[in-house]
């Protein structure tokens, strides 16, 4: 039997620097809300795939404990975050990501060439360099690369700013 295919499309908005970001980014007031909505969408999609496979008597190797739980797991939240980051990076650093995936040198005009970027095992663009020899956790040695104009960056920075600000 044929496996059903699903196509997910999203409307896009053009920001000031002609980068295209999905409209739904701007419908949420915080990163946490956006992250949770994306995680619930993934859960719904995974559950849909699971129930379709049951109807077609296809065995699927997946942990379905999440189908019952109302609470999101840390893995679901991380998956949502990494998806949002990858989408922003693909919009902003499209040329650089394609060069790195094809194992070609970055163009000299690239803004990030001095950062020695690389793509990790999850497909995330990260900063390389000499700090690789330091005795630090991986995420501190190789931070995720985002620009200051990305909606995700703005959500994260404003979230931290308001979480540390006080109304004395």
Beta strands, then each sheet from edge to edge (+ up, - down):
strand 1: 12-14
strand 2: 20-22
strand 3: 118-119
strand 4: 125-126
sheet 1: 1+ 2-
sheet 2: 3+ 4-
end
